[in-house]
Amino acid sequence: MKCYDHPERDAVGICSLCGKGVCEEDAVYINGKLYCKACAKKVLTGKNKKLYRSRRNSSICGVCGGLAEYADVDATLIRVLWVIVTLLTGIIPGIIIYFIMCVIMPKEPKE
């Protein structure tokens, strides 16, 4: 297999994010995974974030934990804000929105 960016060079592996061949010069390892330079920049800057229901930080369905991981804040803060907004807007809309998000947000993939 050849490198995507340098077709004259052999690839040392495949980027974990985009699946393109990566030569030794363009290879970047982050947490044991191989990335091309472009994808490594996305991973390091957090621009490749995706919203999932959390598996690790879940009380009911993992919605607040997932929102907290996405926003990079404490899950307790999200839960407290959710309860306050739910109480101020009427209990039923907050509960309905929570369960709609539970259905719409995909579960975080297993490592």
N, C-alpha and C positions, 0 to 999 in steps of 0.2 A: 504494500500500500504506500502511496506517496502522500506527502504533506499537501494540505489544501492550499496554503499560502505560498509554498515553495515546491512546485511540482517536480523539480529536479532532485529533491531530497527524499529519502525514505522516512516514513512516519515511524515514530517510536510508540505511538498509541493513538487512541481515539478520544477526543474531548468528551467529557462526561455530560456536558450540557447540550452541545450542538451536534455531536456525532461526527465531526470532521477529523480527518487525519492530521496529526500534529507532529512536526519534526522536533528534534532535540532543542533547537534554538527557541522555538515558540512554546515549548512545554512549560506549564506552571502547575506545581502540585500544591493543593490546598486540602488540608485534612486527609491526606492520602489519596485524593482523587486528582486525576489528570485533566487539565483544562487548557484550551488555547488562550492566547493573550487577551483576546476580546472578551471571551466568556469569564476569564479570571477577573477582569476588571468589573464585570457585572456582579459577580459573586462577592467581591470585596467591598463594592460600594452599596450592595443591597438592592440594586435595581432589578434583580431577578426574583424578588420576593413574590410569594403567592399566598393567598388567603386560604387557610385550611382550618377546620375544626381541630383543636389540639388533642393529641392522644395523651400527652404528659400532664397537661394542666386542665383537667376536665372536672367540673362539678356535676353538671347535668348532661349536656351534650358536647361541651367543649367549645361553644361559640365564643364566650367571653375570653377564654384562654387563647383561642386562635386570634381574636382581635388584638389581644395584648401582645402576643408574639409578633404579629404583623407590625404593630405600632411601636414595638420595643419598649413597652411599659409594663408595670406590675399588673398581674391579672386581678388582684384585689381591687385596684383602682377602677378598672373597667367594670367589675361586678358592682361596686358601690355606685358608680355613675349610672349603670343600667337600672338598678333598683330605684334610685332617686328619680330618674326620668320616667320610669314606669309608674311610680306613685304620683308624680305631678301631672301626667297625661292621662291618667285613668289606668287601672290595672290591666284590663282586658287587651288594649292595643299593644302594650309592652310584651305581654305573654304571647300574643299572636305573632308579633314580629320576631320574637326570639325563636319560636318553633318554625316559622318560615325560613329563617336563616339556618336553622338546624337542617332543614331539608335541602336548601340550595347550596350551602357551603360543603364542599367535599371533605371527607375525613383525611387527616394528614397521612400520607403514605408511610408504610413501615420502612425503616432503614434497611 
